[in-house]
Amino acid sequence: MRPTMFGEKEVKEIERIPLSNNTVARRIDEMAEWAEDELIRRVVCSKYYTLQLDESTDVQGLSQLLVFVRYIWQNDAHEDILFCKPISRGTAEEIFNNCFGICTDGARAIPCALWTHCSLHREALVSKALPNDFKTVLNTAVKIVNYIKTKPLQARLFQKLCEEMGSLHTSLLLHTEVRWLSRGKVLTRLVELRNEVTIYLEGKTEYIESLLDKEFILKLTYLADIFSKLNELNLYLQGSNESDIFVVHDRIRAFMKKLMLWKSCIEDGKYDCFETLETFIIENQVQPKTNVLSAISTHLSLLKNNFDAYFGEDMKKLDSLNWICNPFQDRLPSSMSTKASEELIDLSEDTSLKNSFNRKQLMKFWHSVAGNYPCLFDEAIKVLLPFSTSYLCEAGFSAMISIKTKYRNKLDVSNSLRLKVTKIEVDAKAVMIKNRKQIHPSH
């Protein structure tokens, strides 16, 4: 289990010394405490830091609060796990008291801090909006999958059928509400194995009638396509922790415009924007009825309106802060203080800064000008530093599941999880030397 808790380098350092299991566990705790102390030292020294937090239950049914911190260190932003249990140390409480930003997927947790609703969670809420006819198709598709997938014998027989038919896949995927990418993957797999499922269900259940209904399949292929596109956006947002909020909103704004493009294409009888739908139409020489096209058009409008509802207000606020990602424009923001406006005028006319400006390194740029333009830096860092998603917490809980299994359900996961996900390189040798006990003369 050692490699799952920390890196190979630390494992080799420990294995060089003959130690009992209890001593190894003690060394693991010492390394985790060293990493925690180093992180707290860095965060306390940093004037600016924001938190990302989420709550989940482990295999024992215990509630675990997982918190990540983003802070400024050596002129750049860094992210790391702060803790995975209620705070008990004064220094950590101090961090909470001085934190200016919180990102969660639910209600705001700390009244004194600015709160950011996780972009991933909002995108997932947007994708849940479905007209009743599409809800029926989705629910039926899930029932078909469950009929085969949740029964071991049925699943084995279906796998055998797929193998005999030389299918690309040999199993369906289960749908689960707690997995953000679940819908797209489940529907896409069902569409890919549609013929195999139809053959398998023949004479077994009434669900086969849906798979023989061309209107049902048209709606199913559309849902598989649109959820796949939503999945692509979701995957981008998952990797956006190193991107600033302006980049995240640019991608979301582009997706909203695509929704209107796809709506226009559907209304004009062009289906190439939805590959699975178009393939079914061509291969089966089907002409979608007006009610199907109208349902697709309505759903695309509904998605656009929901994106507006969940992201529109934040986007308008960011539009007034565009000077952060483009400080060399002529227009001055109306809401900016006089002192900050003066600094922005001076900065925008600085030719050397203009020539060295890199849009992809906004954090480093603003940190480099903090001494000369403190008001601008304060305003910029409060926008750039907060997390835009709670994805690190989601990844952290996945790591927790791999560490705290049913066979180790009494484990206090905090130290092991820290060593698993921390980005701080632990000097294992130094930690062991520091904590080495003198051997008693009688031994």
C-alpha positions in Angstrom: 0.0 0.0 0.0 3.0 2.3 0.4 3.2 3.5 -3.3 -0.5 4.4 -3.2 0.1 6.8 -0.3 3.3 8.5 -1.5 5.9 8.5 -4.2 8.4 5.8 -5.2 11.3 8.0 -4.0 10.0 8.0 -0.4 9.2 4.3 -0.6 12.9 3.5 -1.5 14.1 5.7 1.4 12.0 3.9 3.9 12.8 0.4 2.6 16.5 1.0 3.0 16.0 0.8 6.8 14.8 -2.3 8.6 11.6 -1.2 10.3 8.6 -2.8 11.8 5.1 -2.1 10.4 4.4 0.2 13.4 7.6 2.2 12.7 6.7 2.5 9.0 3.3 3.8 9.9 5.0 6.3 12.3 7.3 7.5 9.5 4.4 8.0 7.2 2.7 10.2 9.8 5.9 12.1 10.3 6.2 12.8 6.6 2.6 13.9 6.3 3.1 16.2 9.3 6.2 17.7 7.7 4.3 18.3 4.4 1.4 19.8 6.4 3.7 22.1 8.3 5.5 23.2 5.2 2.2 23.9 3.4 0.8 25.9 6.4 4.1 27.9 6.5 3.7 28.8 2.9 0.0 29.7 3.1 0.4 31.8 6.2 3.3 33.7 4.5 1.2 34.3 1.5 -1.1 37.3 1.7 -3.6 35.8 -0.7 -5.1 32.4 -0.7 -8.5 30.8 -1.6 -10.1 27.5 -0.7 -11.9 24.7 -2.5 -14.0 22.4 -0.3 -16.4 19.6 -0.6 -17.9 16.9 1.7 -18.4 13.2 1.1 -18.7 10.0 3.1 -16.0 7.3 3.1 -16.4 3.5 3.1 -17.2 3.5 6.8 -20.0 6.0 6.3 -18.1 8.8 8.1 -18.5 12.3 6.7 -15.2 13.7 5.4 -14.5 17.4 4.7 -11.8 17.8 2.1 -10.2 21.2 1.6 -7.7 22.3 -1.0 -5.9 25.7 -0.9 -4.6 27.9 -3.7 -1.9 30.4 -2.7 0.9 32.5 -4.0 4.4 31.1 -3.5 7.5 32.1 -5.3 5.6 34.6 -7.6 3.1 32.0 -8.8 -0.1 30.2 -7.8 0.2 26.8 -6.2 -2.5 24.3 -5.2 -2.4 21.6 -2.5 -4.5 19.7 0.0 -5.0 21.6 3.2 -6.8 18.9 5.2 -9.3 16.1 5.2 -10.9 16.5 8.6 -12.3 19.3 10.8 -9.7 21.9 11.6 -8.1 21.7 15.1 -5.0 23.7 14.7 -4.8 27.4 15.3 -2.8 28.1 12.2 -5.4 26.5 10.0 -8.1 28.4 11.7 -6.2 31.6 10.9 -6.2 30.6 7.2 -10.0 30.3 7.3 -10.3 33.7 9.0 -8.2 35.4 6.3 -9.3 33.5 3.2 -11.0 35.8 0.7 -12.5 33.1 -1.7 -14.3 29.8 -1.4 -15.3 27.4 -4.2 -17.9 24.7 -3.5 -20.6 22.8 -5.4 -23.3 23.8 -2.9 -24.3 26.6 -0.5 -21.6 29.0 0.6 -19.7 27.7 3.7 -18.0 30.8 5.1 -20.0 34.1 5.2 -17.0 36.4 5.4 -15.4 35.1 2.1 -16.3 35.5 -1.5 -18.1 32.4 -2.7 -17.7 30.8 -6.1 -20.2 28.2 -7.3 -18.3 25.3 -9.0 -18.5 25.7 -12.8 -18.5 21.9 -13.2 -21.5 21.6 -10.9 -23.4 24.4 -12.7 -22.7 22.8 -16.1 -24.0 19.5 -14.7 -27.2 21.2 -13.5 -27.6 22.8 -16.9 -27.4 19.4 -18.7 -30.1 17.9 -16.4 -32.8 20.1 -18.0 -34.8 17.9 -20.4 -38.2 18.2 -22.0 -40.6 15.4 -21.0 -40.3 13.5 -24.3 -36.5 13.4 -24.0 -36.9 12.4 -20.3 -38.9 9.4 -21.4 -36.3 8.4 -23.9 -33.5 8.7 -21.3 -35.4 6.8 -18.6 -36.2 4.0 -21.1 -32.6 3.8 -22.2 -31.5 3.5 -18.5 -34.1 0.8 -17.9 -32.8 -1.1 -20.9 -29.2 -0.9 -19.6 -30.2 -1.9 -16.1 -32.2 -4.9 -17.3 -29.0 -6.3 -18.8 -26.3 -4.8 -16.6 -27.6 -5.2 -13.1 -28.2 -9.0 -13.4 -24.9 -11.0 -13.5 -26.3 -13.8 -15.7 -27.9 -11.4 -18.2 -24.6 -9.4 -18.3 -22.5 -12.6 -19.0 -24.9 -13.8 -21.7 -24.9 -10.4 -23.4 -21.1 -10.3 -23.3 -21.0 -13.7 -25.0 -23.4 -12.5 -27.7 -21.2 -9.4 -28.3 -18.1 -11.5 -28.5 -19.7 -13.9 -31.1 -20.8 -10.9 -33.2 -17.4 -9.4 -33.1 -18.7 -6.2 -31.5 -16.5 -3.2 -30.7 -17.7 -3.4 -27.0 -18.9 -6.3 -25.0 -20.8 -4.6 -22.2 -23.1 -1.6 -21.5 -22.3 1.1 -18.9 -24.4 1.8 -15.8 -25.9 5.2 -15.3 -25.3 7.0 -12.0 -26.4 10.5 -11.0 -23.3 11.2 -9.0 -21.0 10.9 -12.0 -21.1 14.0 -14.2 -20.1 12.2 -17.4 -22.4 9.3 -16.9 -25.3 10.2 -19.2 -23.2 10.8 -22.3 -21.1 7.6 -21.9 -24.2 5.4 -21.1 -26.2 6.6 -24.1 -23.2 6.5 -26.5 -22.4 2.9 -25.6 -26.1 1.9 -25.9 -26.3 3.4 -29.4 -23.0 1.6 -30.4 -24.5 -1.7 -29.2 -28.0 -1.0 -30.4 -28.2 -3.9 -32.8 -26.7 -6.4 -30.2 -29.1 -5.2 -27.5 -32.1 -5.5 -29.9 -31.1 -9.1 -30.8 -30.6 -10.0 -27.1 -33.9 -8.5 -25.9 -36.0 -10.2 -28.5 -38.7 -12.2 -26.8 -37.5 -11.2 -23.3 -39.1 -7.7 -22.6 -41.3 -5.0 -24.0 -38.3 -2.6 -24.1 -37.5 -4.1 -27.5 -40.4 -2.1 -28.9 -38.6 1.2 -28.2 -35.4 0.0 -30.0 -37.5 -0.8 -33.0 -39.1 2.6 -33.0 -37.3 4.9 -35.4 -38.5 8.1 -33.7 -37.2 6.7 -30.3 -33.8 6.0 -31.9 -33.6 9.5 -33.5 -34.1 11.1 -30.1 -31.7 8.6 -28.5 -28.9 9.3 -31.0 -29.5 13.1 -30.5 -29.2 12.7 -26.8 -26.0 10.6 -27.2 -24.5 13.4 -29.3 -25.5 16.4 -27.2 -24.4 14.8 -24.0 -21.1 13.9 -25.6 -20.7 17.5 -26.5 -21.5 18.5 -22.9 -19.0 15.9 -21.7 -16.3 17.6 -23.8 -17.0 20.9 -22.1 -17.1 19.1 -18.7 -13.7 17.5 -19.3 -12.2 20.8 -20.3 -13.6 22.4 -17.1 -12.1 19.5 -15.1 -8.6 20.5 -16.3 -9.2 24.2 -15.9 -7.7 24.6 -12.4 -4.6 26.1 -14.0 -6.7 28.3 -16.3 -8.0 31.6 -15.1 -11.7 32.4 -14.8 -11.7 34.4 -18.0 -10.6 31.4 -20.1 -13.2 29.2 -18.4 -16.0 31.7 -19.3 -14.7 32.1 -22.8 -15.1 28.4 -23.4 -18.6 28.4 -21.9 -19.6 31.4 -23.9 -18.4 29.7 -27.1 -20.4 26.6 -26.2 -23.5 28.8 -25.8 -23.0 30.2 -29.3 -22.6 26.7 -30.7 -26.0 25.7 -29.2 -27.6 28.4 -31.3 -25.6 27.3 -34.4 -26.7 23.7 -33.9 -30.3 24.9 -33.4 -30.1 26.8 -36.7 -28.6 23.7 -38.5 -31.4 21.4 -37.2 -34.1 23.9 -38.3 -32.5 24.0 -41.8 -32.3 20.3 -42.1 -28.6 20.0 -41.6 -27.6 17.2 -39.3 -23.8 17.0 -39.6 -23.4 18.8 -36.3 -24.6 15.6 -34.6 -22.6 12.8 -36.0 -24.5 9.8 -34.4 -27.9 11.3 -35.4 -26.7 11.9 -39.0 -25.3 8.4 -39.3 -28.6 6.8 -38.3 -30.5 9.1 -40.7 -28.2 8.2 -43.6 -27.9 4.5 -43.0 -31.6 4.0 -42.5 -32.8 6.6 -45.0 -35.0 8.2 -42.4 -36.6 11.7 -42.7 -37.1 13.1 -39.2 -40.6 14.2 -38.5 -41.4 17.8 -37.6 -42.2 17.0 -34.0 -38.7 15.4 -33.5 -36.9 18.3 -35.0 -39.0 20.7 -33.0 -38.2 18.8 -29.8 -34.4 19.0 -30.6 -34.7 22.7 -31.3 -36.6 23.3 -28.1 -34.0 21.4 -26.1 -31.1 23.4 -27.6 -32.9 26.6 -26.7 -33.5 25.3 -23.2 -29.8 24.5 -22.7 -28.9 28.0 -23.9 -31.3 29.7 -21.5 -30.1 27.6 -18.6 -26.4 28.5 -19.3 -27.6 32.1 -19.3 -29.3 31.6 -15.9 -26.3 29.8 -14.3 -23.4 31.8 -15.8 -24.9 35.0 -17.3 -24.6 37.1 -14.1 -21.0 36.1 -13.5 -20.1 36.8 -17.1 -21.5 40.3 -17.0 -19.4 41.0 -13.8 -16.3 39.7 -15.6 -16.9 41.9 -18.6 -16.4 44.9 -16.4 -13.1 43.4 -15.2 -11.7 42.7 -18.7 -8.8 45.1 -18.0 -7.3 42.2 -15.9 -6.6 40.1 -19.0 -6.1 43.1 -21.2 -4.6 46.0 -19.2 -3.4 47.9 -22.3 -6.7 49.1 -23.5 -7.8 52.7 -23.7 -11.1 52.5 -21.9 -11.1 52.8 -18.1 -13.7 50.8 -16.1 -16.3 53.1 -14.6 -16.4 51.2 -11.3 -12.7 51.6 -10.6 -11.4 53.9 -7.9 -9.4 57.0 -8.8 -6.2 55.6 -7.5 -6.6 52.3 -9.4 -7.5 54.3 -12.5 -4.3 56.3 -12.3 -2.3 53.1 -11.9 -4.0 51.6 -14.9 -3.2 54.6 -17.0 0.4 54.4 -16.0 0.6 50.7 -16.7 -1.2 50.9 -20.0 1.4 53.4 -21.3 4.4 51.3 -20.1 5.9 50.0 -23.4 8.2 47.6 -21.8 5.4 45.9 -19.9 3.3 45.8 -23.0 6.0 44.1 -25.0 6.6 41.5 -22.2 2.9 40.8 -21.5 1.8 37.2 -21.9 -1.9 36.5 -21.8 -1.3 32.9 -20.7 0.6 33.9 -17.6 -1.7 36.5 -16.0 -0.9 35.5 -12.4 2.9 36.0 -13.0 2.3 39.2 -14.8 0.3 40.8 -12.0 2.6 39.6 -9.3 5.6 41.1 -11.2 3.9 44.6 -11.1 2.6 44.3 -7.6 5.2 46.7 -6.2 4.5 49.5 -8.7 0.8 49.0 -9.1 -0.5 47.7 -5.7 -4.2 48.7 -6.2 -4.4 47.0 -9.5 -2.7 43.9 -8.2 -5.1 43.6 -5.2 -8.1 43.8 -7.5 -6.6 41.4 -10.1 -5.5 38.7 -7.7 -8.9 38.5 -6.1 -10.4 37.6 -9.4 -7.6 35.3 -10.7 -6.7 33.3 -7.6 -10.1 31.7 -6.6 -10.8 28.2 -7.9 -13.4 28.0 -10.7 -14.3 24.3 -10.0 -14.2 21.9 -7.1 -12.6 19.2 -9.3 -9.5 18.8 -7.0 -11.9 17.7 -4.2 -13.5 15.2 -6.6 -10.1 13.8 -7.5 -9.2 13.8 -3.8 -12.2 11.7 -2.9 -11.4 9.2 -5.6 -7.9 8.9 -4.1 -9.5 8.5 -0.6 -11.6 5.5 -1.9 -8.4 3.8 -3.2 -6.7 4.2 0.2 -9.6 3.6 2.7 -11.1 0.3 1.6 -13.5 -2.0 3.4 -10.4 -3.9 4.6 -8.9 -0.7 6.1 -12.1 1.0 7.2 -10.7 2.1 10.6 -7.9 4.1 8.9 -7.6 7.8 9.7 -7.2 8.8 6.1 -5.8 12.3 6.6 -2.1 11.6 6.6 -2.2 8.9 3.9 -4.3 11.1 1.6 -2.0 14.0 2.1 1.0 12.0 1.0 -1.0 10.7 -2.0 -2.1 14.0 -3.4 0.3 16.6 -2.1 2.5 18.5 -4.6 5.1 19.4 -2.0 8.1 17.1 -2.3 8.8 15.5 1.0 12.5 15.1 2.0 12.0 11.6 3.5 15.6 11.3 4.6 15.6 14.6 6.5 12.3 13.7 8.2 13.6 10.4 9.4 16.8 11.9 10.7 14.9 14.6 12.5 12.6 12.1 14.2 15.1 9.3 14.8 15.1 8.1 18.5 18.2 7.3 20.3 18.5 3.5 21.0 18.3 2.8 24.7 21.6 1.4 26.1 19.8 -1.7 27.5 18.8 -2.8 24.0 
